[in-house]
Amino acid sequence: MEDWQQRVFEEREALRRLISKLRGMLSSDVYTKLDDMDQLLLCRQERAMTAYQDILSERIARFKEPSA
């Protein structure tokens, strides 16, 4: 595996941990006490981070594909 490919794996793992923490916050009492705009922004952040994670997963899946 190339060094840059390993970094993509590491980036996805770090992102997975951050998403997990954010989702925990979204289901906490702290979240329910935030104003509507802050709640909306945190939900948007979670969706964006999840989309980013999905892209990294797609890239990783392509590591195993033969080059065209």
Rosetta constraint file for C-alpha pairs under 8 A:
AtomPair CA 1 CA 5 HARMONIC 6.41 0.50
AtomPair CA 1 CA 6 HARMONIC 6.85 0.50
AtomPair CA 2 CA 6 HARMONIC 6.49 0.50
AtomPair CA 3 CA 7 HARMONIC 6.37 0.50
AtomPair CA 4 CA 8 HARMONIC 6.46 0.50
AtomPair CA 5 CA 9 HARMONIC 6.53 0.50
AtomPair CA 5 CA 60 HARMONIC 7.58 0.50
AtomPair CA 5 CA 63 HARMONIC 7.71 0.50
AtomPair CA 6 CA 10 HARMONIC 6.26 0.50
AtomPair CA 7 CA 11 HARMONIC 5.98 0.50
AtomPair CA 8 CA 12 HARMONIC 6.17 0.50
AtomPair CA 8 CA 56 HARMONIC 6.83 0.50
AtomPair CA 8 CA 60 HARMONIC 7.39 0.50
AtomPair CA 9 CA 13 HARMONIC 6.28 0.50
AtomPair CA 9 CA 56 HARMONIC 7.90 0.50
AtomPair CA 9 CA 60 HARMONIC 7.28 0.50
AtomPair CA 10 CA 14 HARMONIC 6.17 0.50
AtomPair CA 11 CA 15 HARMONIC 6.09 0.50
AtomPair CA 12 CA 16 HARMONIC 6.02 0.50
AtomPair CA 12 CA 53 HARMONIC 5.96 0.50
AtomPair CA 12 CA 56 HARMONIC 6.22 0.50
AtomPair CA 12 CA 57 HARMONIC 7.43 0.50
AtomPair CA 13 CA 17 HARMONIC 6.40 0.50
AtomPair CA 14 CA 18 HARMONIC 6.40 0.50
AtomPair CA 15 CA 19 HARMONIC 6.11 0.50
AtomPair CA 15 CA 49 HARMONIC 7.39 0.50
AtomPair CA 15 CA 53 HARMONIC 6.71 0.50
AtomPair CA 16 CA 20 HARMONIC 6.18 0.50
AtomPair CA 16 CA 53 HARMONIC 7.19 0.50
AtomPair CA 17 CA 21 HARMONIC 6.33 0.50
AtomPair CA 18 CA 22 HARMONIC 6.15 0.50
AtomPair CA 19 CA 23 HARMONIC 6.02 0.50
AtomPair CA 19 CA 46 HARMONIC 6.65 0.50
AtomPair CA 19 CA 49 HARMONIC 6.83 0.50
AtomPair CA 19 CA 50 HARMONIC 7.22 0.50
AtomPair CA 20 CA 24 HARMONIC 6.24 0.50
AtomPair CA 21 CA 25 HARMONIC 6.35 0.50
AtomPair CA 22 CA 26 HARMONIC 6.19 0.50
AtomPair CA 22 CA 46 HARMONIC 6.99 0.50
AtomPair CA 23 CA 27 HARMONIC 6.47 0.50
AtomPair CA 23 CA 46 HARMONIC 7.42 0.50
AtomPair CA 24 CA 28 HARMONIC 6.43 0.50
AtomPair CA 25 CA 30 HARMONIC 7.04 0.50
AtomPair CA 25 CA 31 HARMONIC 6.24 0.50
AtomPair CA 26 CA 31 HARMONIC 5.45 0.50
AtomPair CA 26 CA 32 HARMONIC 8.00 0.50
AtomPair CA 26 CA 42 HARMONIC 7.69 0.50
AtomPair CA 26 CA 43 HARMONIC 7.78 0.50
AtomPair CA 27 CA 31 HARMONIC 6.76 0.50
AtomPair CA 28 CA 32 HARMONIC 6.90 0.50
AtomPair CA 29 CA 33 HARMONIC 6.46 0.50
AtomPair CA 30 CA 34 HARMONIC 6.74 0.50
AtomPair CA 31 CA 39 HARMONIC 6.74 0.50
AtomPair CA 32 CA 39 HARMONIC 7.85 0.50
AtomPair CA 34 CA 38 HARMONIC 6.12 0.50
AtomPair CA 34 CA 39 HARMONIC 6.21 0.50
AtomPair CA 35 CA 39 HARMONIC 6.34 0.50
AtomPair CA 36 CA 40 HARMONIC 6.14 0.50
AtomPair CA 37 CA 41 HARMONIC 6.15 0.50
AtomPair CA 38 CA 42 HARMONIC 6.17 0.50
AtomPair CA 39 CA 43 HARMONIC 6.27 0.50
AtomPair CA 40 CA 44 HARMONIC 6.20 0.50
AtomPair CA 41 CA 45 HARMONIC 6.06 0.50
AtomPair CA 42 CA 46 HARMONIC 6.22 0.50
AtomPair CA 43 CA 47 HARMONIC 6.35 0.50
AtomPair CA 44 CA 48 HARMONIC 6.17 0.50
AtomPair CA 45 CA 49 HARMONIC 6.07 0.50
AtomPair CA 46 CA 50 HARMONIC 6.07 0.50
AtomPair CA 47 CA 51 HARMONIC 6.14 0.50
AtomPair CA 48 CA 52 HARMONIC 6.20 0.50
AtomPair CA 49 CA 53 HARMONIC 6.16 0.50
AtomPair CA 50 CA 54 HARMONIC 6.16 0.50
AtomPair CA 51 CA 55 HARMONIC 6.31 0.50
AtomPair CA 52 CA 56 HARMONIC 6.35 0.50
AtomPair CA 53 CA 57 HARMONIC 6.23 0.50
AtomPair CA 54 CA 58 HARMONIC 6.24 0.50
AtomPair CA 55 CA 59 HARMONIC 6.25 0.50
AtomPair CA 56 CA 60 HARMONIC 6.18 0.50
AtomPair CA 57 CA 61 HARMONIC 6.17 0.50
AtomPair CA 58 CA 62 HARMONIC 6.43 0.50
AtomPair CA 59 CA 63 HARMONIC 6.68 0.50
AtomPair CA 60 CA 64 HARMONIC 7.57 0.50
AtomPair CA 61 CA 65 HARMONIC 7.32 0.50
